[in-house]
Amino acid sequence: MNKRNFKIIISFGVIVSAASLFFSSCQKKNPSLGAFPSASFTSAAITPTSDSTAWNLELINTTSTPSIAYWNIPGIGRYKGDTVKVVIQNAGNYAVQLTVAGQGGTDSVSQTINVAQDNPYTVKASFKSQMLTPSSFANPQNLELISTSLFSKSASWTVTGSDGGSIGTFTGDTVKVTIPNAGAYTVKLTATGNGGLTSMATQVVNIAQDNPYGLDPNGIFGILDGSGIGLTQRTWIPNRVVASCVVWDSYADVLSVVNGGGGAWWAFGAAEIADSTGRDGYLDDKYTFTTGKSMIYNDNNTVYLDGGHSPWTASGTLPAPWSDYQGTYASTRDSAIGSSSQEIASTSTPTPISTALYNVVPALKPWGSGTFTYSISASGGAMGLGTVTVYGVGAHIGLSDKSNTVEQKTPTLQSATYDVLKISTNQVDAGGTYDEIVFGIFVANINNYWGFRLKSYR
């Protein structure tokens, strides 16, 4: 073999070796994903020592392969971690499920664990009651409720009559309640403790005699449903006066405008209250409050659109061209409403639309006519004159979209609570003698205070 051939052979060998190394290094590898986990766990009882260390069950992940542990105890809670401590309130059997997730997959296992005895350091609701002697319409309370709950952080109450009518909802460890009539009343206490755990207690309390100060004829309890003046129901309508609807930065400012002052951010003026050309879709509403705690709302098949100036009427919420309409339109039943204020706001073009809005946008229908329920707190509230809460999706007083939290784009909330800002009795206008209530609501997300003036003829 001559030198030239030897060099060629050597060179070829080097090339082959390099190519072998190259293709070897580029081969696709198939690494192991790890072993499939097999879930297992143990549990141990813990002796709780205080309400802040009330754990009475410990769960321990004993899965042999590396994994993340997720726990679920239906009715108690969900947890994450290899070792978790749990607070369980009552003795009994509890289904515990562990799910582990590792590189090789997931696996679950369940056990039924017995908790032998009640936890002495979790919230336990209990209360007592005592009768009070009402002394005046300013001090009409005749029942005191006192929470004697163990390890309670807060207390809330509901009081209902034998007919299911609500006397009211209350908060606080000790509350004083005004009950107008003798009878049996169901009192329910919900006590909340550490970790959001709750406990409930219920008693039937008997009121032996009617409360002579339970229905102040000039207070919200007696005036709203007419019971203070011998009626079984009473209908209220928006008062067609300047400042019938007001928004400003405090209730004091709202009342200043109601009482004849100026400077509000916005309020109904002469144009808004003008007959036929004003906001008839709002001003023709009727609210009937019954002594049976029903609120019957009648919108007279009208709704007022404000040319897209509210979140619920704006473009993107209402479809075009409804978002640009300004005026009174049919709400639930197709009907041509002859208000001359009907126009497309940007062009002032009349729009004699007959299609009912709630047929165009069915999600708005709960704001239409319907029957709801309500409750009264005769004292408290922003002005000390009480509060009125209406219940049911779509329930409202005044402008339908205003709530305690947000301006709703569609009705979704279950209730709204209104402060009673002012009660004026025996007022006189062309229609006769009437009473007026100014209802207020604070819309938290926009920091606005609204006032709505409603009147009812005697």
C-alpha positions as a printed NumPy array, in Angstrom:
array([[   0.   ,    0.   ,    0.   ],
       [   1.557,    3.276,   -0.999],
       [   1.48 ,    6.35 ,    1.156],
       [  -1.204,    8.046,   -0.907],
       [  -3.653,    5.152,   -0.529],
       [  -2.862,    4.912,    3.186],
       [  -3.703,    8.597,    3.647],
       [  -7.002,    8.144,    1.813],
       [  -7.948,    5.192,    4.011],
       [  -7.044,    7.109,    7.161],
       [  -9.041,   10.142,    6.013],
       [ -12.045,    8.02 ,    5.139],
       [ -11.911,    6.386,    8.585],
       [ -11.89 ,    9.757,   10.281],
       [ -14.893,   10.9  ,    8.22 ],
       [ -16.848,    7.725,    9.008],
       [ -16.07 ,    8.03 ,   12.708],
       [ -17.147,   11.683,   12.771],
       [ -20.346,   10.887,   10.916],
       [ -21.082,    8.059,   13.339],
       [ -20.605,   10.393,   16.269],
       [ -22.821,   13.016,   14.612],
       [ -25.714,   10.649,   13.886],
       [ -25.368,    9.031,   17.292],
       [ -25.672,   12.409,   19.031],
       [ -28.714,   13.37 ,   16.913],
       [ -30.732,   10.231,   17.662],
       [ -34.134,   10.995,   19.386],
       [ -34.069,   10.06 ,   23.036],
       [ -37.118,    8.73 ,   24.915],
       [ -36.562,    9.606,   28.558],
       [ -38.769,    8.041,   31.24 ],
       [ -41.636,   10.214,   32.553],
       [ -41.339,    8.651,   35.974],
       [ -43.314,    5.985,   37.75 ],
       [ -47.113,    6.138,   37.836],
       [ -48.061,    7.279,   41.354],
       [ -50.153,    5.059,   43.591],
       [ -52.033,    7.333,   45.995],
       [ -52.136,    6.463,   49.677],
       [ -52.542,    8.377,   52.924],
       [ -52.986,    8.07 ,   56.648],
       [ -54.915,   10.19 ,   59.114],
       [ -54.628,   11.037,   62.762],
       [ -56.896,   12.675,   65.291],
       [ -55.646,   15.945,   66.825],
       [ -56.725,   17.372,   70.138],
       [ -57.786,   21.012,   69.558],
       [ -56.554,   23.426,   72.21 ],
       [ -58.286,   26.75 ,   71.449],
       [ -60.574,   28.434,   68.949],
       [ -57.506,   29.648,   67.025],
       [ -55.948,   26.129,   66.961],
       [ -59.116,   24.153,   66.491],
       [ -57.751,   21.491,   64.113],
       [ -58.968,   18.013,   65.027],
       [ -57.85 ,   15.964,   62.017],
       [ -54.483,   15.58 ,   60.306],
       [ -54.114,   14.063,   56.819],
       [ -50.718,   12.735,   55.638],
       [ -49.822,   11.843,   52.047],
       [ -47.869,    8.538,   52.057],
       [ -47.595,    8.145,   48.272],
       [ -44.124,    6.738,   47.557],
       [ -43.443,    8.559,   44.279],
       [ -42.833,   12.333,   44.15 ],
       [ -46.196,   14.032,   43.648],
       [ -48.404,   16.989,   44.582],
       [ -51.251,   16.155,   46.956],
       [ -54.786,   17.562,   46.613],
       [ -57.469,   16.778,   49.219],
       [ -61.242,   17.052,   49.126],
       [ -63.663,   16.574,   52.017],
       [ -67.18 ,   17.283,   50.681],
       [ -68.984,   19.788,   52.838],
       [ -65.773,   20.688,   54.674],
       [ -63.218,   22.   ,   52.178],
       [ -60.401,   21.478,   49.677],
       [ -56.723,   21.524,   50.603],
       [ -53.256,   21.15 ,   49.053],
       [ -50.059,   19.767,   50.574],
       [ -48.486,   16.562,   51.814],
       [ -49.688,   17.204,   55.347],
       [ -52.798,   19.229,   56.116],
       [ -54.691,   20.005,   59.317],
       [ -58.451,   20.274,   59.16 ],
       [ -61.147,   21.722,   61.407],
       [ -64.267,   19.562,   61.51 ],
       [ -67.166,   20.832,   63.562],
       [ -69.312,   17.812,   64.311],
       [ -68.737,   14.144,   65.077],
       [ -69.511,   11.734,   62.26 ],
       [ -68.16 ,    9.911,   59.225],
       [ -66.463,   11.966,   56.525],
       [ -65.372,   10.922,   53.017],
       [ -61.801,   12.046,   52.343],
       [ -60.356,   11.902,   48.83 ],
       [ -56.67 ,   12.306,   47.999],
       [ -55.585,   12.984,   44.423],
       [ -51.848,   12.934,   43.679],
       [ -50.256,   14.305,   40.514],
       [ -46.758,   13.241,   39.471],
       [ -44.673,   13.072,   36.308],
       [ -46.142,    9.686,   35.489],
       [ -49.794,   10.722,   35.855],
       [ -52.46 ,   11.107,   38.54 ],
       [ -54.136,    8.729,   40.957],
       [ -56.863,    9.059,   43.57 ],
       [ -57.867,    7.165,   46.682],
       [ -60.712,    7.661,   49.163],
       [ -61.269,    6.706,   52.761],
       [ -64.122,    7.213,   55.204],
       [ -62.779,    8.712,   58.411],
       [ -64.68 ,    8.797,   61.667],
       [ -64.493,   11.9  ,   63.857],
       [ -65.421,   10.58 ,   67.274],
       [ -66.705,   13.722,   68.988],
       [ -67.83 ,   17.27 ,   68.376],
       [ -65.104,   19.88 ,   68.217],
       [ -65.352,   21.974,   71.415],
       [ -63.582,   24.951,   69.857],
       [ -65.694,   25.615,   66.773],
       [ -68.54 ,   28.101,   66.647],
       [ -71.754,   26.96 ,   68.35 ],
       [ -74.782,   29.181,   67.857],
       [ -77.135,   29.902,   70.761],
       [ -79.113,   32.891,   71.931],
       [ -81.628,   34.162,   74.438],
       [ -84.393,   36.706,   74.142],
       [ -86.193,   39.078,   76.434],
       [ -89.162,   41.358,   76.157],
       [ -88.713,   45.129,   76.166],
       [ -91.244,   47.78 ,   77.074],
       [ -91.661,   50.23 ,   74.167],
       [ -92.044,   53.802,   75.369],
       [ -92.654,   55.926,   72.265],
       [ -92.615,   55.926,   68.48 ],
       [ -88.954,   56.941,   68.815],
       [ -88.269,   53.892,   71.027],
       [ -90.667,   51.225,   69.731],
       [ -88.519,   48.098,   70.237],
       [ -90.254,   45.335,   72.195],
       [ -87.87 ,   42.39 ,   71.722],
       [ -84.166,   42.041,   72.472],
       [ -82.09 ,   39.196,   71.011],
       [ -78.762,   38.311,   72.611],
       [ -76.243,   35.913,   71.098],
       [ -74.713,   33.503,   73.616],
       [ -72.775,   31.631,   70.932],
       [ -69.403,   30.053,   71.614],
       [ -66.415,   31.212,   69.544],
       [ -68.549,   33.483,   67.379],
       [ -66.958,   36.348,   65.48 ],
       [ -70.192,   37.798,   64.066],
       [ -73.935,   37.274,   64.342],
       [ -76.777,   37.824,   61.857],
       [ -80.492,   37.376,   62.495],
       [ -83.74 ,   36.94 ,   60.607],
       [ -87.179,   37.32 ,   62.19 ],
       [ -90.299,   36.083,   60.4  ],
       [ -93.956,   35.873,   61.343],
       [ -96.141,   32.771,   61.343],
       [ -97.403,   33.803,   57.898],
       [ -93.847,   33.836,   56.558],
       [ -93.723,   37.624,   56.358],
       [ -90.367,   39.133,   57.209],
       [ -89.97 ,   41.421,   60.201],
       [ -86.391,   42.143,   59.18 ],
       [ -82.747,   41.118,   59.084],
       [ -80.279,   42.342,   61.686],
       [ -76.592,   42.09 ,   62.571],
       [ -74.777,   42.251,   65.888],
       [ -74.398,   40.216,   69.056],
       [ -77.28 ,   42.117,   70.645],
       [ -80.137,   43.566,   68.592],
       [ -83.41 ,   45.256,   69.466],
       [ -86.418,   44.551,   67.262],
       [ -89.77 ,   46.251,   66.762],
       [ -92.627,   43.779,   66.292],
       [ -96.017,   45.456,   65.837],
       [ -98.425,   42.589,   66.526],
       [ -98.82 ,   39.827,   69.071],
       [ -98.086,   36.321,   67.824],
       [ -95.447,   33.664,   67.307],
       [ -92.26 ,   34.683,   65.48 ],
       [ -89.402,   32.522,   64.228],
       [ -85.965,   33.865,   65.08 ],
       [ -82.926,   32.407,   63.312],
       [ -79.372,   33.244,   64.35 ],
       [ -76.383,   32.527,   62.115],
       [ -73.106,   32.726,   64.027],
       [ -69.827,   32.852,   62.098],
       [ -66.534,   31.737,   63.613],
       [ -62.917,   31.262,   62.593],
       [ -62.328,   30.136,   59.037],
       [ -65.813,   31.171,   57.991],
       [ -67.448,   28.224,   59.741],
       [ -71.083,   28.898,   60.598],
       [ -73.59 ,   27.539,   63.047],
       [ -77.336,   28.236,   63.217],
       [ -79.872,   28.266,   66.018],
       [ -83.627,   28.777,   65.717],
       [ -86.288,   29.554,   68.297],
       [ -89.952,   30.526,   68.227],
       [ -90.557,   33.634,   70.339],
       [ -94.051,   34.577,   71.462],
       [ -95.049,   38.237,   71.619],
       [ -97.879,   38.421,   74.131],
       [ -99.526,   41.696,   73.127],
       [ -99.707,   44.228,   70.329],
       [ -97.073,   46.961,   70.377],
       [ -98.783,   50.363,   70.769],
       [ -95.736,   52.025,   69.197],
       [ -95.025,   49.337,   66.611],
       [ -96.71 ,   51.171,   63.761],
       [ -95.795,   54.816,   63.854],
       [ -98.3  ,   56.34 ,   61.427],
       [ -95.577,   58.757,   60.395],
       [ -92.729,   56.22 ,   60.399],
       [ -91.649,   53.918,   57.588],
       [ -93.239,   50.837,   59.18 ],
       [ -96.69 ,   52.404,   59.312],
       [ -96.568,   54.632,   56.268],
       [ -95.118,   52.402,   53.547],
       [ -97.888,   49.783,   53.442],
       [-100.54 ,   52.073,   54.95 ],
       [-101.   ,   49.947,   58.069],
       [-100.387,   52.982,   60.261],
       [-103.428,   54.683,   58.743],
       [-105.686,   51.626,   58.606],
       [-104.856,   50.324,   55.113],
       [-103.731,   46.893,   53.959],
       [-101.686,   48.152,   51.011],
       [-100.472,   51.394,   49.523],
       [ -99.346,   52.422,   46.042],
       [ -96.467,   54.84 ,   45.508],
       [ -95.485,   56.68 ,   42.33 ],
       [ -92.513,   58.896,   41.429],
       [ -93.334,   62.48 ,   42.361],
       [ -93.445,   64.56 ,   39.172],
       [ -91.53 ,   67.496,   40.667],
       [ -88.118,   69.061,   40.094],
       [ -85.434,   66.938,   41.823],
       [ -87.651,   63.865,   41.785],
       [ -84.44 ,   61.984,   41.001],
       [ -81.094,   63.308,   42.287],
       [ -77.477,   62.149,   42.321],
       [ -74.7  ,   63.812,   44.285],
       [ -71.737,   63.052,   46.521],
       [ -73.559,   62.586,   49.853],
       [ -77.05 ,   62.058,   51.203],
       [ -76.874,   65.463,   52.859],
       [ -76.313,   67.015,   49.434],
       [ -79.159,   64.962,   47.937],
       [ -81.528,   66.229,   50.622],
       [ -80.281,   69.774,   50.105],
       [ -81.434,   69.586,   46.491],
       [ -84.721,   67.913,   47.456],
       [ -85.316,   70.77 ,   49.894],
       [ -84.862,   73.389,   47.184],
       [ -81.102,   73.855,   47.005],
       [ -78.984,   73.579,   43.88 ],
       [ -75.64 ,   72.294,   42.696],
       [ -76.385,   68.606,   42.197],
       [ -74.28 ,   66.635,   39.771],
       [ -77.533,   65.763,   38.051],
       [ -81.24 ,   65.932,   38.894],
       [ -84.591,   65.91 ,   37.162],
       [ -85.396,   69.392,   35.949],
       [ -88.336,   70.92 ,   34.146],
       [ -87.584,   69.028,   30.919],
       [ -87.45 ,   65.641,   32.644],
       [ -90.772,   66.061,   34.462],
       [ -92.703,   67.633,   31.559],
       [ -95.897,   65.712,   30.871],
       [ -95.696,   63.564,   27.694],
       [ -92.297,   64.922,   26.638],
       [ -90.401,   64.13 ,   29.833],
       [ -89.263,   60.842,   31.303],
       [ -92.692,   59.231,   31.34 ],
       [ -91.146,   55.783,   31.118],
       [ -89.916,   56.347,   34.681],
       [ -92.544,   58.693,   36.095],
       [ -95.495,   56.389,   35.318],
       [ -94.136,   53.516,   37.44 ],
       [ -96.177,   52.225,   40.396],
       [ -95.   ,   50.405,   43.531],
       [ -97.656,   48.751,   45.717],
       [ -96.518,   47.62 ,   49.178],
       [ -98.842,   45.236,   51.031],
       [ -99.044,   44.381,   54.717],
       [ -98.224,   40.809,   53.644],
       [ -94.77 ,   42.067,   52.608],
       [ -95.317,   41.851,   48.855],
       [ -94.134,   44.628,   46.556],
       [ -96.084,   44.692,   43.3  ],
       [ -94.268,   46.688,   40.627],
       [ -96.094,   47.99 ,   37.552],
       [ -94.025,   49.706,   34.849],
       [ -97.154,   50.484,   32.754],
       [ -95.426,   48.737,   29.849],
       [ -92.979,   51.623,   29.434],
       [ -89.272,   52.124,   29.869],
       [ -87.168,   55.24 ,   29.381],
       [ -83.97 ,   55.093,   27.308],
       [ -81.468,   57.89 ,   27.835],
       [ -79.521,   57.836,   24.584],
       [ -76.774,   55.521,   25.815],
       [ -75.793,   57.638,   28.842],
       [ -76.106,   54.789,   31.368],
       [ -74.086,   51.547,   31.426],
       [ -77.197,   49.476,   30.685],
       [ -78.251,   51.624,   27.706],
       [ -74.789,   52.172,   26.236],
       [ -73.52 ,   50.832,   22.945],
       [ -72.186,   47.33 ,   23.513],
       [ -74.854,   46.608,   26.108],
       [ -77.964,   47.45 ,   24.094],
       [ -77.844,   46.55 ,   20.418],
       [ -77.922,   49.301,   17.814],
       [ -79.955,   51.365,   17.259],
       [ -81.536,   50.997,   20.726],
       [ -78.361,   52.254,   22.388],
       [ -78.858,   55.573,   20.593],
       [ -82.569,   56.006,   21.333],
       [ -83.771,   58.612,   23.778],
       [ -87.342,   58.58 ,   25.013],
       [ -90.127,   56.379,   26.337],
       [ -90.652,   52.99 ,   24.69 ],
       [ -92.676,   49.829,   25.235],
       [ -91.073,   47.479,   27.74 ],
       [ -92.758,   44.07 ,   27.576],
       [ -95.61 ,   44.22 ,   25.046],
       [ -95.21 ,   45.672,   21.566],
       [ -96.88 ,   49.064,   21.494],
       [ -96.329,   52.405,   19.822],
       [ -95.711,   54.971,   22.549],
       [ -96.641,   58.463,   21.348],
       [ -94.091,   60.432,   23.333],
       [ -92.587,   63.25 ,   21.274],
       [ -89.33 ,   62.784,   23.165],
       [ -88.702,   59.602,   21.194],
       [ -85.696,   60.3  ,   19.049],
       [ -82.291,   59.103,   18.044],
       [ -80.164,   61.16 ,   20.383],
       [ -77.375,   61.948,   17.934],
       [ -79.687,   63.134,   15.174],
       [ -82.903,   64.184,   16.958],
       [ -84.756,   62.041,   14.423],
       [ -88.152,   60.855,   15.721],
       [ -88.295,   57.082,   16.175],
       [ -91.857,   55.771,   16.554],
       [ -90.658,   52.3  ,   17.538],
       [ -93.324,   49.808,   18.646],
       [ -91.178,   46.735,   19.341],
       [ -90.985,   46.086,   23.091],
       [ -87.428,   46.51 ,   24.392],
       [ -87.51 ,   43.427,   26.589],
       [ -88.364,   41.328,   23.535],
       [ -85.235,   42.696,   21.899],
       [ -83.118,   42.075,   25.015],
       [ -84.837,   39.341,   27.087],
       [ -82.183,   39.587,   29.834],
       [ -83.779,   42.909,   30.871],
       [ -87.247,   41.415,   31.512],
       [ -86.803,   41.064,   35.313],
       [ -86.843,   44.899,   35.451],
       [ -90.392,   44.834,   34.1  ],
       [ -93.67 ,   44.478,   35.987],
       [ -93.672,   41.767,   38.641],
       [ -94.31 ,   40.78 ,   42.236],
       [ -91.445,   40.856,   44.707],
       [ -91.06 ,   40.805,   48.499],
       [ -89.682,   43.359,   50.923],
       [ -88.662,   43.888,   54.527],
       [ -88.371,   46.962,   56.729],
       [ -85.945,   47.944,   59.442],
       [ -87.82 ,   50.676,   61.267],
       [ -84.716,   52.268,   62.746],
       [ -81.124,   52.731,   61.666],
       [ -80.127,   53.511,   58.123],
       [ -78.153,   56.558,   57.04 ],
       [ -80.626,   59.052,   58.493],
       [ -81.957,   56.978,   61.41 ],
       [ -85.353,   56.625,   59.7  ],
       [ -84.957,   52.982,   58.758],
       [ -84.284,   50.999,   55.608],
       [ -86.372,   49.12 ,   53.057],
       [ -84.982,   46.031,   51.304],
       [ -86.641,   44.607,   48.192],
       [ -85.979,   41.   ,   47.197],
       [ -85.917,   39.174,   43.869],
       [ -83.912,   39.582,   40.669],
       [ -85.057,   42.854,   39.108],
       [ -86.574,   44.268,   42.315],
       [ -85.909,   48.001,   42.649],
       [ -87.193,   51.377,   43.793],
       [ -86.455,   54.314,   41.479],
       [ -83.969,   53.784,   38.658],
       [ -83.827,   50.059,   38.034],
       [ -80.094,   49.692,   37.418],
       [ -78.905,   51.285,   40.68 ],
       [ -77.826,   48.792,   43.342],
       [ -75.789,   48.846,   46.529],
       [ -72.676,   47.699,   44.686],
       [ -72.792,   48.536,   40.963],
       [ -74.808,   50.047,   38.158],
       [ -76.158,   46.828,   36.682],
       [ -76.078,   46.3  ,   32.934],
       [ -78.666,   43.535,   33.262],
       [ -80.633,   42.561,   36.378],
       [ -78.747,   39.863,   38.269],
       [ -78.669,   40.852,   41.944],
       [ -81.084,   39.267,   44.406],
       [ -81.869,   42.333,   46.537],
       [ -81.358,   46.065,   47.049],
       [ -81.491,   48.014,   50.312],
       [ -82.621,   51.645,   50.379],
       [ -82.097,   54.194,   53.135],
       [ -85.15 ,   56.199,   54.13 ],
       [ -83.825,   59.748,   53.796],
       [ -86.973,   61.741,   54.511],
       [ -90.661,   61.213,   55.242],
       [ -93.111,   64.078,   54.634],
       [ -96.771,   63.571,   55.522],
       [ -99.962,   65.411,   54.609],
       [ -98.559,   67.275,   51.627],
       [-101.003,   68.83 ,   49.165],
       [-100.971,   69.199,   45.394],
       [-103.575,   69.308,   42.648],
       [-104.291,   65.606,   43.133],
       [-105.062,   65.881,   46.853],
       [-103.305,   65.076,   50.117],
       [-100.312,   62.797,   49.881],
       [ -97.267,   61.521,   51.772],
       [ -93.761,   61.506,   50.296],
       [ -90.792,   59.249,   50.998],
       [ -87.296,   60.035,   49.752],
       [ -85.462,   56.743,   49.223],
       [ -81.676,   56.739,   48.93 ],
       [ -79.161,   54.231,   47.639],
       [ -75.353,   54.454,   47.625],
       [ -73.785,   52.824,   44.553],
       [ -70.405,   51.76 ,   45.855],
       [ -68.413,   51.192,   42.666],
       [ -69.072,   54.726,   41.373],
       [ -69.245,   56.414,   44.798],
       [ -72.605,   58.037,   43.982],
       [ -75.522,   58.789,   46.288],
       [ -78.949,   58.657,   44.631],
       [ -82.286,   59.939,   45.895],
       [ -85.75 ,   58.995,   44.587],
       [ -88.928,   60.822,   45.632],
       [ -92.095,   58.715,   45.714],
       [ -95.55 ,   59.861,   46.803],
       [ -98.823,   58.179,   47.734],
       [-102.211,   59.855,   48.049],
       [-104.164,   59.302,   51.245]])
